[in-house]
Amino acid sequence: MNNDAKEKSIVECIREFISKCPYLPRYNEGIGVDYLGEDTQSYMIEAVPCNPIVKEYITGQSIRQFQFCFASRETYSKNVLDNLENSAFYEHFQNWLEDCTKRNNLPELTGGKVAQKIMATTHGYVYDSQQSKAQYMIQCNLIYFCP
């Protein structure tokens, strides 16, 4: 890696990776970090507290994890079709993450870190609802090697 190149944060790399998900609308405003807009089809990534070290080697190298929630604000109502569409999005998103791991199509990390696996650890669910909008959320995990 070029020493002049800026090392990106893990969340920045995950954000870039998720922005390529084929199930995200292409007209969205992007994916926020730790902030979810009030408009429907707003998206965000939020870090979740965890022990980052999964396994540590005597060489100082380690296997680490970055747990995060991917959330969106969606139309929400008593209309079953709207809510089914929201649930289907999160089911597709979960399957996409699994498929990316199987195909070794993982986030590109910097600083010598190498992604090994990205997965959903929960199903998508309604986290907070109002009369016409709801925040949906799915918890995820990135496992990576750190030199």
N, C-alpha and C positions, 0 to 999 in steps of 0.2 A: 504494500500500500504506500502511496506517496505520503511522505511525512508532512507535506503542506496541506493535505486533504483534511477537512474537518471530520472528526469522529462524531457520528450521529448517536443520539440516545436510542435506547431500545424502543421506547414508545414512538419515537420518530420513524424508526424502521418499520414497526408494526403498522403505523398509520399509513405509510406509503404502500405497504403490502395489501392491507385491507381495501385501500382505495381502488385496487384492481379487481375486486370481487365482482363477478359478472351479474350478481343479483342486486347490486346497488344501483339506484337510478343514476344515469349519467348527468342529469341536470341538477344534482344535489349541490349544496353549498360547500361540500368538502366534509371532512371528519374533524370535529373539534377534539381538543385534549382537555379533560377535566371540566368541560363546559358543554352543555346541551342547549341549543337554541329552543325557543318557544314554538317555532314553526314546525309543521309536520314534515316528515322526511328530513329531520335534522339528525345527525349522528355524532357520537363521541366515543373516545377511548378514555378509560379511567383506570389508573393503577389500583391494584388491590393489595393490601398488606399481606406479606408472606415471608417466610424464611427464604432468601434468594438462593442459598447454597443447597443443592440436592446431594452432591457428592464432591468431596475435596480430595485431591491427590497429594502425595508428599512432595511432588514437584511444584506445587503451588497452583497448578491448573485445577479447573473445577467444572462440574456440570451445574448449571444454574437454571433458575426458572424466573419468569416474569409473569405474574398473574395479573389479569386485567378484565375489566368488563367492557363489552361493546354494547352501546345503548343507542336507542333511537326514540324519536317522538313520532307517533303515528296517529292517524285518525282512529277514533275509538267510539263505539256506540253500541246500541242494542242490536244493530244490524249484524247478523252472524257472518255475512259475507266479508265485511270489512275486517272483522276479528280473525276469521279464517285466513285471510290474505296476510295479515301480520304474522300469525303463527307459522304459515308456510314459509315466509321470508326467513325466519329464524331457523326453521328446519333445513332449508336449503343452505343457509350460511354455515350451519354446523356440519353438514355433509361436505360442503366445499372445503372447509378446514381439514377434515379427514382426508379428502382426496388430495389436497395439496401436500400433506405429509406423506401419503402413499407414493406420490409422484416425485417427491423430494423438491417440490416447488415451494420453497420456504422464504421467509423474509431474509433480505440481504443485510447482514449486520456488518458493522465496521470494527476496527480495533482488533482484528484477528478472531473475533467471536464468530462461531458457526452455529446457525440454527439447526436443531435436530428434529424438532417436532412442534407442531402447533395444533391445538385442539380445543374444543369446547368442553367445559367440565360440568355444565348444566344445560338444560334446555332453555330456549328463550321463554321469558315470562313477563307478565305485567308487573312492573315495579311500583308504579304510581299512576293513578288514573284520575282524570277530571271528567267533565261531562262529555266533551267531544274529542279529547286527546288523551293519550296515555304514553308513559315512558315504558318501553320494553327494554329488556336487558338479557344478556347472555354472558356467563362468566367463562373465561378462556385462560389458556396457559401456553406460554412459549418456553420450551426447553432448549437450552443452548450450551455449547462448549465455550469455555472462557480460558484463554491461554495464560 
